């Protein structure tokens, strides 16, 4: 049997990093196939931020075929009711339906839409929370927010996520181009968000904020990603006054992130 050549400097640390990156990319590919309805892709709740953070080792990688923990884009008060509904349904109906399936989903949806839950979020918005509650087991962690919390000790750009982006870009010019693309695209999105607010266009604001959240997470601009998520949530609730206040904070954090990325670019590509 042929053996695979390994360089002398390769060690377990290198292999561990590669295994992490390989599995994160595999999960990203499965999610892409599922989203685009190509072949037999899997729904893994995997987005670009998950891929980068898993590859960097800042987010745990679930076992094969297991979804990432549900991400809460609302406050806990909005999520508590559907999660508790699913959890209590499992205690009542779990013997008949030990796993989540079309039958239990149809029953819980019927109860949700016909009972006292009429005043609650629609089933489409509540379903993932209900399923999380139904499948919850003691020892599971509660769903995290989709953007990791920031720390006062962290700068405007997380270096580990940026290192993953550097690896995924393949070469020096590729990494430089990704930085340049972000600096141009992110500024366009910030300007578009201001314009949407001026026009009182909540739908456009929500979409622009979601886009900025995604591209910012990819380059490690975690504060910008966090601000964008809060603006996205405010726009979804048509809270434009709250979104405008947060936009001022986002502009400051965005400027700091651009300054940091420009500094990194200048030192790497003099």
C-alpha positions in Angstrom: 0.0 0.0 0.0 1.4 3.4 -1.0 2.1 5.8 1.8 1.5 9.6 1.7 4.6 11.7 1.9 4.8 14.1 4.8 7.3 17.0 5.1 9.7 16.7 8.1 8.2 19.8 9.7 4.7 18.4 9.8 3.4 17.5 13.2 0.2 16.7 15.0 -0.6 20.4 15.5 -0.5 20.9 11.7 -2.7 17.8 11.2 -5.2 19.0 13.8 -5.5 22.4 12.2 -6.0 20.8 8.7 -8.6 18.3 10.1 -10.5 21.3 11.5 -10.3 23.2 8.3 -11.3 20.2 6.2 -14.4 19.4 8.3 -15.5 23.0 8.4 -15.2 23.2 4.6 -17.1 19.9 4.2 -19.9 21.2 6.3 -20.0 24.4 4.3 -20.2 22.4 1.1 -23.0 20.2 2.4 -25.0 23.3 3.5 -24.4 24.9 0.0 -25.7 21.8 -1.7 -28.8 21.8 0.5 -29.5 25.6 0.0 -29.1 25.2 -3.8 -31.0 21.9 -3.9 -27.9 20.2 -5.5 -27.7 16.4 -4.8 -28.0 15.2 -1.3 -26.9 18.2 0.7 -27.6 18.5 4.5 -29.3 21.2 6.5 -26.6 21.9 9.1 -27.4 25.5 10.1 -24.0 26.4 8.6 -23.2 29.9 7.5 -19.9 31.6 6.4 -19.2 32.8 9.9 -19.6 29.2 11.3 -17.1 27.9 8.7 -14.5 30.5 9.5 -14.9 30.2 13.3 -14.8 26.4 13.2 -11.7 26.4 11.0 -10.1 28.9 13.4 -11.0 26.8 16.4 -13.2 29.5 18.0 -16.4 27.5 17.5 -16.8 23.8 18.2 -17.5 21.5 15.3 -20.5 19.2 15.9 -20.3 15.5 15.1 -21.0 14.5 11.5 -24.6 15.1 10.3 -25.5 17.1 13.4 -26.7 20.6 13.0 -24.9 23.6 14.5 -26.8 24.9 17.6 -29.8 27.1 16.7 -28.8 30.7 16.5 -31.2 33.2 18.2 -31.6 36.5 16.4 -34.1 37.7 18.9 -33.9 38.3 22.6 -34.6 35.4 25.0 -38.1 36.6 25.7 -39.0 36.0 22.0 -37.5 32.5 21.9 -38.6 31.2 25.3 -42.2 30.5 24.5 -41.6 28.3 21.4 -38.7 26.5 23.0 -40.7 25.7 26.1 -43.6 24.6 23.9 -41.4 22.1 22.1 -39.8 20.9 25.3 -43.1 20.2 27.0 -44.5 18.6 23.8 -41.6 16.1 23.9 -42.5 15.2 27.5 -46.1 14.6 26.5 -45.7 13.0 23.0 -42.1 11.7 23.0 -43.1 8.0 23.5 -45.2 8.2 20.3 -42.7 10.4 18.4 -39.2 9.8 19.9 -37.6 11.8 17.1 -38.7 14.9 15.2 -40.6 13.9 12.1 -43.2 15.1 9.7 -46.0 13.7 11.9 -45.0 15.6 15.1 -44.3 18.7 13.1 -47.7 18.7 11.6 -49.4 18.1 15.0 -47.4 20.8 16.8 -48.0 23.3 13.9 -51.8 22.6 14.0 -51.8 23.2 17.8 -49.7 26.3 17.5 -51.8 27.9 14.8 -55.2 27.0 16.4 -54.6 27.5 20.1 -53.7 30.4 22.3 -50.5 30.8 20.3 -52.3 32.9 17.8 -50.8 36.1 19.2 -47.3 34.6 19.1 -44.9 34.6 16.1 -46.0 32.7 13.0 -45.2 29.0 12.8 -42.5 29.7 10.2 -40.7 31.9 12.6 -41.3 29.7 15.6 -40.6 26.2 14.1 -36.8 26.1 14.6 -37.2 27.1 18.2 -40.0 24.6 18.8 -37.8 21.8 17.2 -34.9 22.9 19.4 -37.0 22.5 22.5 -38.4 19.2 21.3 -34.9 17.8 20.7 -33.3 19.4 23.8 -31.5 17.0 26.1 -30.0 17.7 29.6 -26.5 18.8 29.0 -27.1 20.6 25.7 -26.1 24.2 25.6 -28.7 26.8 25.0 -28.7 28.4 21.5 -26.0 31.1 21.1 -26.5 34.4 19.3 -25.4 34.2 15.7 -22.5 36.6 16.2 -20.2 35.8 19.1 -20.2 38.5 21.9 -17.5 41.1 21.7 -14.9 41.7 24.5 -13.4 44.9 25.6 -10.0 43.2 25.3 -10.5 42.4 21.6 -9.5 44.8 18.9 -11.8 45.7 16.0 -10.6 42.7 14.0 -10.2 39.1 15.3 -6.8 37.9 14.2 -7.7 34.2 14.2 -10.6 34.5 11.8 -8.4 36.7 9.6 -5.8 34.0 9.6 -8.3 31.5 8.3 -9.3 33.9 5.6 -5.6 34.1 4.6 -5.4 30.3 4.4 -8.6 30.0 2.4 -7.5 32.7 0.0 -4.7 30.5 -1.2 -1.9 33.0 -1.8 -0.8 36.5 -1.0 -2.5 38.4 -3.9 -5.7 36.4 -3.1 -5.7 37.6 0.5 -5.0 41.1 -0.5 -7.9 41.1 -3.0 -10.3 39.8 -0.3 -9.3 42.7 2.0 -9.7 45.2 -0.8 -13.1 43.7 -1.7 -14.3 43.9 1.9 -13.2 47.5 2.3 -15.1 48.6 -0.8 -18.2 46.5 -0.4 -18.6 47.1 3.3 -18.5 50.9 2.8 -21.1 50.6 0.1 -23.3 48.6 2.4 -22.9 51.2 5.2 -23.9 53.9 2.8 -26.9 51.9 1.6 -28.0 51.4 5.2 -28.0 55.1 5.8 -29.9 55.7 2.6 -32.5 53.0 3.5 -33.0 54.7 6.9 -33.4 58.1 5.3 -36.1 56.6 3.0 -37.7 54.7 6.0 -37.2 51.5 4.0 -37.0 48.8 6.7 -36.9 45.9 4.2 -33.9 47.3 2.4 -32.2 48.1 5.7 -32.7 44.6 7.0 -31.2 43.1 3.8 -28.2 45.4 3.7 -27.5 44.8 7.4 -27.7 41.0 6.9 -25.2 41.3 4.0 -22.8 43.5 6.1 -23.0 41.0 9.0 -22.0 38.1 6.8 -19.0 39.8 5.0 -17.8 41.3 8.2 -17.8 38.0 10.0 -15.6 36.5 7.2 -12.8 39.1 7.8 -13.1 38.9 11.6 -14.7 42.4 12.0 -16.7 41.1 14.9 -17.9 44.5 16.2 -19.3 45.5 12.8 -20.9 42.1 12.5 -22.5 42.5 15.9 -23.8 46.0 15.2 -25.2 44.8 11.8 -27.1 42.0 13.5 -28.7 44.4 16.0 -29.7 46.7 13.1 -31.0 43.7 11.1 -33.2 42.7 14.1 -34.4 46.2 14.7 -35.3 46.6 11.0 -37.2 43.3 11.1 -39.3 44.7 13.9 -39.7 48.1 12.0 -37.8 49.8 14.9 -36.1 52.4 12.7 -35.4 54.8 15.5 -33.4 52.0 17.3 -31.7 51.1 14.1 -30.6 54.7 13.5 -29.0 54.9 17.0 -27.1 51.7 16.4 -26.0 52.8 12.9 -24.0 55.6 14.6 -22.2 53.0 16.6 -21.7 50.8 13.6 -20.0 53.7 11.7 -17.5 54.1 14.4 -16.7 50.4 14.6 -16.6 50.1 10.9 -14.0 52.9 10.6 -11.9 51.2 13.3 -12.1 47.9 11.4 -11.1 49.5 8.1 -8.1 51.3 9.8 -7.0 47.9 11.2 -7.4 46.1 7.9 -5.6 48.8 6.0 -2.7 48.6 8.5 -2.6 44.8 8.1 -2.6 45.2 4.3 0.1 47.8 4.3 2.4 45.7 6.4 1.8 42.5 4.4 1.9 44.1 1.0 4.3 47.1 1.2 
